[in-house]
Every structure is written in structure tokens, then in C-alpha cells.
Amino acid sequence: MVKLTKIYTRGGDTGETSLGDGARVRKDALRVEAYGTVDEANAAIGIARLDTQGEADAILGRVQNDLFDLGADLCRPDDGRRAEGALRVSAAQVARLEAEIDALNADLAPLESFVLPGGSAAAAHLHLARTVTRRAERLAVALAAAEPVNPEAVRYLNRLSDLLFVLARHCNDGGAGDVLWIPGANR
């Protein structure tokens, strides 16, 4: 378990930060951007949880914990070996997201148009979290093109954005409250 006794260290005052393996990098490094955006997605999910309950809230609580695992994964460069104690997102976590997507989606009517972010407050917040998650995924893909990254981390972000979309529909009265795109409606 992590124990924090002091919040500030002054170590980042010159624009650098430490990665999980102790290496120092600039705060605008692609790796830091990737795990920082995962943290931003987690915060957006925290806001969405203010308006969720029951199964949706339980799923989001698990996801928030997973996102800390994912941040820990991304902040430690993947040298092909599993450093003792290094957290890595697993295929089982991705599979759990897929099972949750399938279970939630089974109760939703098929879509006949794209969904606009909105409807209920929970759905709107989940759509925001989805778009932040997509940005985190794009950054993780860019990072993976430059240096080794756990492929399950990228898969997790891809599935998570799908889960957040389905959860938004679920929170919109099972899709009945979805706001649908009407192509060319304002011409």
C-alpha cells in the first residue's frame, strides 16, 4: 500500500518528474502526457459517479481503481521484463470490461443514429469521460509507437471508452433518453 506523508517534494519545480522506475523526464514527455490524461479520465469518471448509483456506480468504482493501475503501468517503462512489484494492466481486466459491455448492451435497443452527448447528467458526464479516455488512448498509441508499452494498457483504454458509451446509454433510461443526431437538421 502507498503511504504519503508529504505531498510536495519540490522535485518537479524545474519541469521534470520521476517515472515509476526512477528515471527523470520532462513533465511534457509523451509518457507523462499519457498517464496524466488517464488521471484526467479518472477525475471525469469521479464526476460522473456523483450522478450514478447501483450497478453503474459499482462498475465505475472498479474502473477508477483500474485506472490507477493503468497510470502505474504507463509511468513505468516496459522493458519486456516484469519488474518485481510493477503493476501492469492484464488481459483479465480487459475481459471484465468486455463482459460488462455485453451485459449492459444486451438491455439496450439497437441504435438507429449516432448519440449526442447529453440526456441525463450522468450520461453527459460519462460522454465527457469517454472523450477524455479516447484522448488517453491516442496518447498511449503514440507512446507505443515510440517505445514499448504494455499492449493490454491500450486495449483497456479502447474497451473503456466503449464501456463508458454503453453506460451513458444505460443511464439515459436504458437508451430511451438518448439524444440522437439528426443529420442536416439545422441547414
C-alpha positions, 0 to 999 in steps of 0.5 A: 500500500502507498503511504504519503506523508508529504505531498510536495517534494519540490522535485518537479519545480524545474519541469521534470518528474520521476517515472515509476522506475526512477528515471527523470523526464520532462513533465511534457514527455509523451509518457507523462502526457499519457498517464496524466490524461488517464488521471484526467479520465479518472477525475471525469469518471469521479464526476460522473459517479456523483450522478450514478448509483447501483450497478453503474456506480459499482462498475465505475468504482472498479474502473477508477481503481483500474485506472490507477493501475493503468497510470502505474503501468504507463509511468513505468517503462516496459522493458519486456521484463516484469519488474518485481512489484510493477503493476501492469494492466492484464488481459483479465481486466480487459475481459471484465470490461468486455463482459460488462459491455455485453451485459449492459448492451444486451438491455439496450435497443439497437441504435438507429443514429449516432448519440449526442452527448447529453440526456441525463447528467450522468450520461453527459458526464460519462460522454465527457469521460469517454472523450477524455479516455479516447484522448488517453488512448491516442496518447498511449498509441503514440507512446507505443509507437515510440517505445514499448508499452504494455499492449493490454494498457491500450486495449483497456483504454479502447474497451473503456471508452466503449464501456463508458458509451454503453453506460451513458446509454444505460443511464439515459433510461436504458437508451430511451433518453438518448439524444440522437443526431439528426443529420442536416437538421439545422441547414 
